[in-house]
Amino acid sequence: MTFPDRRGPHPEGHAAGRAGWLRAAVLGANDGLVSVASIMVGIAASGASTSAVVTGGLAGLSAGAMAMAAGEYVSVSSQVDVESADRAKEAKELAEAPEAELAELTAIYVSRGVPPALARQVAQALHEADPLQAHLRDELGHSEHTAANPIQAALASAASFLTGGAVPFLGLLAATETARLWLIVVVTLCGLAAAGVLAARAAGTGLLRPALRVVLGGGLAMAVTAAVGQLAHVSGV
């Protein structure tokens, strides 16, 4: 004898609802680490004083945070404008040709493997309930879980940039100029690895590949700027 399961649906934790702010936060943290560290490494490799390294780092930190916030806000606002235009266009089409839109929704379900008769019934039911939402979701791929939020993205990007960009300053705790240069690199690579792992855990993916990707990318950026700084020092620029 079997008994019905009265526990209800099991909770599911998907990352789609975090996609907007998570992308901005990860991008901001990585950019903060790499940008500020690269500036500081490049200045330090040029033989400049510690005060110059600090000044360059602070300038990069403040400018980068503002640039990230402004860039995310403009970018995501443009996405919102596109989604709003799509909504208006779809509402107009539903008002002018509801039967054609019903047939279009039916065809979408058929293409996904639903039998034609059942697809027609489902499309009809959804049209009676909320046709605009059905078309936005199944025709255009819009979802409330992934809806763009410009302010949220801007704040997440700026805050994470500041957090990531503060890490390279730990390298200034070393006693000598050479030690400071290498400590900036080490703490930045550790920060990048941690950021990659945290982002992977938040997204529910494997840990090794994201961490390795950001560490290698950040290491390459610092190596290039160090080479530029050293070249400037050698050439007397």
C-alpha positions as a Python dict, from the first residue, in 0.01 Angstrom:
ca = {
    (1, 'M'): (0, 0, 0),
    (2, 'T'): (134, 342, -90),
    (3, 'F'): (57, 675, 64),
    (4, 'P'): (56, 1011, -112),
    (5, 'D'): (348, 1240, -47),
    (6, 'R'): (204, 1532, 151),
    (7, 'R'): (526, 1719, 185),
    (8, 'G'): (454, 1932, -121),
    (9, 'P'): (704, 2030, -391),
    (10, 'H'): (1066, 2012, -284),
    (11, 'P'): (1242, 2348, -265),
    (12, 'E'): (1470, 2425, -554),
    (13, 'G'): (1748, 2678, -547),
    (14, 'H'): (1826, 2794, -896),
    (15, 'A'): (2067, 3075, -980),
    (16, 'A'): (1848, 3242, -1244),
    (17, 'G'): (1697, 3483, -994),
    (18, 'R'): (2045, 3604, -902),
    (19, 'A'): (2170, 3639, -1257),
    (20, 'G'): (2144, 4018, -1282),
    (21, 'W'): (2316, 4129, -965),
    (22, 'L'): (2548, 3826, -955),
    (23, 'R'): (2693, 3908, -1297),
    (24, 'A'): (2746, 4272, -1197),
    (25, 'A'): (2900, 4179, -861),
    (26, 'V'): (3139, 3922, -1006),
    (27, 'L'): (3243, 4156, -1285),
    (28, 'G'): (3294, 4440, -1038),
    (29, 'A'): (3503, 4235, -794),
    (30, 'N'): (3723, 4093, -1068),
    (31, 'D'): (3770, 4434, -1230),
    (32, 'G'): (3848, 4591, -893),
    (33, 'L'): (4114, 4333, -814),
    (34, 'V'): (4272, 4331, -1158),
    (35, 'S'): (4247, 4703, -1239),
    (36, 'V'): (4372, 4843, -910),
    (37, 'A'): (4640, 4577, -870),
    (38, 'S'): (4760, 4629, -1226),
    (39, 'I'): (4785, 5005, -1175),
    (40, 'M'): (4977, 4960, -853),
    (41, 'V'): (5205, 4692, -999),
    (42, 'G'): (5276, 4902, -1307),
    (43, 'I'): (5363, 5209, -1100),
    (44, 'A'): (5572, 5005, -856),
    (45, 'A'): (5760, 4836, -1140),
    (46, 'S'): (5851, 5177, -1278),
    (47, 'G'): (6051, 5248, -962),
    (48, 'A'): (5811, 5512, -831),
    (49, 'S'): (5778, 5587, -460),
    (50, 'T'): (5531, 5416, -231),
    (51, 'S'): (5324, 5735, -213),
    (52, 'A'): (5290, 5731, -592),
    (53, 'V'): (5178, 5368, -580),
    (54, 'V'): (4917, 5453, -315),
    (55, 'T'): (4797, 5758, -506),
    (56, 'G'): (4765, 5562, -828),
    (57, 'G'): (4581, 5283, -651),
    (58, 'L'): (4335, 5520, -484),
    (59, 'A'): (4273, 5702, -811),
    (60, 'G'): (4209, 5373, -988),
    (61, 'L'): (3982, 5255, -705),
    (62, 'S'): (3759, 5563, -703),
    (63, 'A'): (3749, 5612, -1079),
    (64, 'G'): (3689, 5245, -1145),
    (65, 'A'): (3401, 5218, -898),
    (66, 'M'): (3225, 5517, -1051),
    (67, 'A'): (3289, 5393, -1404),
    (68, 'M'): (3157, 5047, -1322),
    (69, 'A'): (2842, 5188, -1159),
    (70, 'A'): (2774, 5426, -1448),
    (71, 'G'): (2846, 5162, -1710),
    (72, 'E'): (2620, 4902, -1548),
    (73, 'Y'): (2340, 5154, -1501),
    (74, 'V'): (2350, 5265, -1864),
    (75, 'S'): (2385, 4910, -1995),
    (76, 'V'): (2105, 4761, -1789),
    (77, 'S'): (1882, 5063, -1850),
    (78, 'S'): (1919, 4999, -2222),
    (79, 'Q'): (1814, 4639, -2161),
    (80, 'V'): (1508, 4760, -1970),
    (81, 'D'): (1420, 4990, -2261),
    (82, 'V'): (1439, 4698, -2503),
    (83, 'E'): (1220, 4482, -2280),
    (84, 'S'): (965, 4764, -2245),
    (85, 'A'): (956, 4810, -2621),
    (86, 'D'): (905, 4436, -2669),
    (87, 'R'): (619, 4441, -2418),
    (88, 'A'): (448, 4730, -2595),
    (89, 'K'): (489, 4567, -2935),
    (90, 'E'): (354, 4233, -2813),
    (91, 'A'): (54, 4402, -2647),
    (92, 'K'): (-23, 4582, -2973),
    (93, 'E'): (-4, 4258, -3173),
    (94, 'L'): (-234, 4081, -2926),
    (95, 'A'): (-489, 4361, -2956),
    (96, 'E'): (-478, 4367, -3336),
    (97, 'A'): (-451, 3995, -3419),
    (98, 'P'): (-532, 3772, -3122),
    (99, 'E'): (-599, 3463, -3334),
    (100, 'A'): (-265, 3493, -3511),
    (101, 'E'): (-91, 3531, -3177),
    (102, 'L'): (-277, 3226, -3044),
    (103, 'A'): (-159, 3024, -3343),
    (104, 'E'): (195, 3151, -3288),
    (105, 'L'): (192, 3041, -2924),
    (106, 'T'): (50, 2703, -3023),
    (107, 'A'): (329, 2656, -3277),
    (108, 'I'): (588, 2737, -3008),
    (109, 'Y'): (458, 2457, -2785),
    (110, 'V'): (439, 2216, -3077),
    (111, 'S'): (803, 2291, -3162),
    (112, 'R'): (892, 2198, -2803),
    (113, 'G'): (735, 1854, -2836),
    (114, 'V'): (377, 1911, -2717),
    (115, 'P'): (113, 1730, -2931),
    (116, 'P'): (-74, 1981, -3152),
    (117, 'A'): (-415, 1932, -2991),
    (118, 'L'): (-275, 1968, -2641),
    (119, 'A'): (-59, 2262, -2747),
    (120, 'R'): (-372, 2438, -2874),
    (121, 'Q'): (-551, 2374, -2544),
    (122, 'V'): (-259, 2505, -2339),
    (123, 'A'): (-223, 2814, -2557),
    (124, 'Q'): (-598, 2878, -2537),
    (125, 'A'): (-595, 2848, -2157),
    (126, 'L'): (-302, 3085, -2125),
    (127, 'H'): (-466, 3333, -2361),
    (128, 'E'): (-774, 3333, -2144),
    (129, 'A'): (-568, 3392, -1830),
    (130, 'D'): (-287, 3632, -1927),
    (131, 'P'): (-195, 3631, -2296),
    (132, 'L'): (67, 3905, -2272),
    (133, 'Q'): (259, 3732, -1997),
    (134, 'A'): (243, 3401, -2185),
    (135, 'H'): (393, 3554, -2498),
    (136, 'L'): (657, 3751, -2308),
    (137, 'R'): (766, 3434, -2131),
    (138, 'D'): (740, 3168, -2401),
    (139, 'E'): (791, 3372, -2718),
    (140, 'L'): (1044, 3633, -2605),
    (141, 'G'): (1203, 3462, -2305),
    (142, 'H'): (1123, 3737, -2053),
    (143, 'S'): (1102, 3631, -1691),
    (144, 'E'): (1048, 3813, -1362),
    (145, 'H'): (1338, 3612, -1218),
    (146, 'T'): (1584, 3760, -1466),
    (147, 'A'): (1432, 4106, -1505),
    (148, 'A'): (1689, 4381, -1534),
    (149, 'N'): (1728, 4628, -1245),
    (150, 'P'): (1963, 4916, -1332),
    (151, 'I'): (2006, 5054, -979),
    (152, 'Q'): (2065, 4712, -829),
    (153, 'A'): (2323, 4629, -1094),
    (154, 'A'): (2500, 4965, -1053),
    (155, 'L'): (2522, 4939, -674),
    (156, 'A'): (2635, 4577, -683),
    (157, 'S'): (2902, 4657, -940),
    (158, 'A'): (3038, 4961, -753),
    (159, 'A'): (3037, 4793, -413),
    (160, 'S'): (3207, 4480, -540),
    (161, 'F'): (3466, 4688, -729),
    (162, 'L'): (3552, 4875, -410),
    (163, 'T'): (3574, 4550, -217),
    (164, 'G'): (3794, 4382, -474),
    (165, 'G'): (4003, 4693, -534),
    (166, 'A'): (4085, 4725, -164),
    (167, 'V'): (4262, 4387, -158),
    (168, 'P'): (4583, 4492, -345),
    (169, 'F'): (4648, 4760, -81),
    (170, 'L'): (4734, 4478, 160),
    (171, 'G'): (5054, 4439, -40),
    (172, 'L'): (5177, 4772, 98),
    (173, 'L'): (5229, 4606, 436),
    (174, 'A'): (5558, 4458, 313),
    (175, 'A'): (5880, 4620, 433),
    (176, 'T'): (6066, 4681, 105),
    (177, 'E'): (5966, 4804, -240),
    (178, 'T'): (6039, 4469, -405),
    (179, 'A'): (5852, 4282, -135),
    (180, 'R'): (5557, 4518, -172),
    (181, 'L'): (5544, 4455, -546),
    (182, 'W'): (5535, 4078, -502),
    (183, 'L'): (5293, 4091, -210),
    (184, 'I'): (5050, 4299, -419),
    (185, 'V'): (5063, 4026, -684),
    (186, 'V'): (5019, 3743, -433),
    (187, 'V'): (4725, 3892, -242),
    (188, 'T'): (4557, 3987, -569),
    (189, 'L'): (4586, 3635, -708),
    (190, 'C'): (4450, 3497, -381),
    (191, 'G'): (4162, 3745, -400),
    (192, 'L'): (4088, 3647, -759),
    (193, 'A'): (4085, 3279, -665),
    (194, 'A'): (3846, 3350, -376),
    (195, 'A'): (3621, 3561, -600),
    (196, 'G'): (3612, 3286, -860),
    (197, 'V'): (3520, 3023, -601),
    (198, 'L'): (3249, 3240, -442),
    (199, 'A'): (3099, 3321, -780),
    (200, 'A'): (3099, 2953, -877),
    (201, 'R'): (2930, 2855, -550),
    (202, 'A'): (2666, 3127, -590),
    (203, 'A'): (2599, 3012, -946),
    (204, 'G'): (2598, 2645, -848),
    (205, 'T'): (2875, 2543, -1088),
    (206, 'G'): (3208, 2368, -1046),
    (207, 'L'): (3478, 2553, -854),
    (208, 'L'): (3806, 2484, -1032),
    (209, 'R'): (3744, 2625, -1379),
    (210, 'P'): (3600, 2966, -1274),
    (211, 'A'): (3876, 3018, -1017),
    (212, 'L'): (4150, 2919, -1261),
    (213, 'R'): (4002, 3142, -1531),
    (214, 'V'): (4004, 3459, -1322),
    (215, 'V'): (4347, 3386, -1171),
    (216, 'L'): (4508, 3338, -1511),
    (217, 'G'): (4339, 3645, -1656),
    (218, 'G'): (4437, 3863, -1362),
    (219, 'G'): (4793, 3732, -1361),
    (220, 'L'): (4829, 3812, -1729),
    (221, 'A'): (4696, 4167, -1679),
    (222, 'M'): (4940, 4233, -1395),
    (223, 'A'): (5230, 4087, -1594),
    (224, 'V'): (5156, 4316, -1888),
    (225, 'T'): (5130, 4631, -1676),
    (226, 'A'): (5444, 4537, -1483),
    (227, 'A'): (5628, 4500, -1812),
    (228, 'V'): (5502, 4841, -1926),
    (229, 'G'): (5607, 4999, -1596),
    (230, 'Q'): (5950, 4840, -1613),
    (231, 'L'): (5990, 4954, -1974),
    (232, 'A'): (5900, 5309, -1870),
    (233, 'H'): (6157, 5291, -1591),
    (234, 'V'): (6432, 5158, -1817),
    (235, 'S'): (6362, 5409, -2094),
    (236, 'G'): (6351, 5698, -1846),
    (237, 'V'): (5999, 5808, -1939),
}
